[in-house]
């Protein structure tokens, strides 16, 4: 009976909610979610940023109903983020652009456009590093890098650097906040909302810049 109830609660998990994912799957869920978000196009909607921060915060024991261990969490986060990106690259190298072409998601294609702009503007190394901090773009850039035949060594070095800074940095930031602010779990939802909003700033900035540039070109053509 208890096993059935536990299985039922796992099946009812909300994959868009970090707290729900952690309650159902714990540290293992962090690794799986990060792998899916960074390695599989179908994982573009998963809450990587808020999941890492929330998991780090819950390692402090502020939430009596759920407490995670920091060391296993850091390992799971790093392995999921790095293995996922490498898998995405290899899939893109093998399948080319066909995987993205089959998708009907406008958000995914918008992310692909931003990923392409990053690669063109900043070059391979900087683009791979920066993409880690932009939702959707970090999902799409990896297979795009493979499809564009970015050198394997270059991709691996920079995705590892960016992946470690992103995964460990956000996790430790959550842990640091949870350790320094008493009862911080009471403010979890507002904090996660701020993290999500901040993570969308680069995308919003790129959209604004692109529209402004397009408007300027239209005015020049009209003039």
Helices and strands as residue ranges (DSSP letters): H 2-11, H 18-39, G 41-43, H 48-58, H 70-95, H 98-102, H 106-131, H 137-147, H 152-180, G 184-187, H 188-199, H 201-222
